[in-house]
């Protein structure tokens, strides 16, 4: 394979990886916004009944922090276990 063919192949791979990363970023943004969009009606009712905006924001923040804590609780020990099993 000639050097320019390798260079073109590398550029194609890089372009494909960048587009995959952009798609993944967009999906993550959508996943984060989904619970809020799904619960818009509930938010409106709570606001109409006199809930403070800070309390509503705290409700979503607590759910988000709970997800992060669960991810860390599973991910960190799993990563430690797997990394201890890898032979170099």
C-alpha positions in Angstrom: 0.0 0.0 0.0 1.3 3.4 -0.9 1.8 6.2 1.6 -1.0 8.4 0.1 -3.4 5.4 0.3 -2.5 5.0 4.0 -3.0 8.7 4.6 -6.4 8.7 2.9 -7.5 5.6 4.9 -6.4 7.3 8.1 -8.3 10.4 7.2 -11.4 8.4 6.4 -11.1 6.5 9.7 -10.6 9.8 11.6 -13.7 11.3 9.9 -15.8 8.3 10.8 -14.7 8.3 14.4 -15.4 12.0 14.7 -18.9 11.5 13.3 -19.5 8.6 15.7 -18.4 10.8 18.6 -20.7 13.6 17.6 -23.6 11.2 17.3 -22.9 9.8 20.7 -22.7 13.3 22.2 -26.1 14.2 20.7 -27.6 10.9 22.1 -26.3 11.7 25.5 -27.8 15.2 25.4 -31.1 13.7 24.4 -31.0 11.1 27.1 -30.3 13.8 29.7 -33.2 16.0 28.5 -35.7 13.1 28.1 -36.7 12.9 31.8 -37.3 16.7 31.9 -39.3 16.7 28.7 -41.3 13.7 29.8 -42.2 15.3 33.1 -43.0 18.8 31.7 -46.7 18.3 32.7 -45.7 17.3 36.2 -43.5 20.4 36.5 -46.3 22.6 35.3 -48.7 21.2 37.9 -46.2 21.5 40.7 -45.5 25.2 39.7 -49.3 25.9 39.5 -49.7 24.4 43.0 -47.0 26.7 44.3 -43.8 24.7 44.3 -40.7 26.8 44.4 -38.5 26.6 41.2 -35.5 25.7 43.4 -37.2 22.7 44.8 -38.1 21.4 41.4 -34.5 21.9 40.2 -33.3 20.1 43.4 -35.7 17.2 42.6 -34.0 16.6 39.2 -30.5 17.2 40.6 -31.0 14.6 43.3 -32.2 12.1 40.6 -29.1 12.9 38.5 -26.7 12.6 41.5 -28.3 9.3 42.4 -27.6 7.9 38.9 -24.0 9.2 39.1 -23.5 7.6 42.5 -24.9 4.3 41.3 -22.6 4.4 38.2 -19.6 5.1 40.4 -20.6 2.4 42.9 -20.6 -0.2 40.1 -18.0 1.2 37.8 -15.1 1.9 40.2 -15.0 -1.5 41.8 -15.5 -3.2 38.4 -12.7 -1.2 36.9 -10.4 -2.0 39.9 -11.3 -5.7 39.6 -10.7 -5.9 35.9 -7.5 -3.9 36.0 -6.1 -6.2 38.7 -6.8 -9.2 36.4 -5.0 -7.8 33.3 -1.6 -9.2 32.7 1.0 -7.0 31.1 
